[in-house]
Amino acid sequence: MKRITFGEKVIASAGYDALRGVMELEFTQTGNVSRFHGVSEEIWYGLKMADFPDKYFRTHIRGRYEERLFTNRGGCGTTRSL
């Protein structure tokens, strides 16, 4: 999955797989990666084009999609579903 760099306070980078509807976000402070399932291209483009990507994440993504967290140590953490 190709990633783009954000360099924000919360989001370091992100990638999107349109065929599977999967978005991955790497978080700045921890280096952890969360994979979100069922994400539309509209949401992906919204994040990419947002003036404030961290705010867009909090209002349009967090808590709205099934999320799987991968720690920066390579292990798999938790899965959260709505």
Buried (B, 14 or more C-beta within 10 A) or exposed (E): EEBEEBEBEBBBBBBBBEEEBBBBBBBBEEEBBBBBBEBEEEBBEBBEEBEEBBEBBEEBBBEEBBBBBBEEEEEEBEEBEE
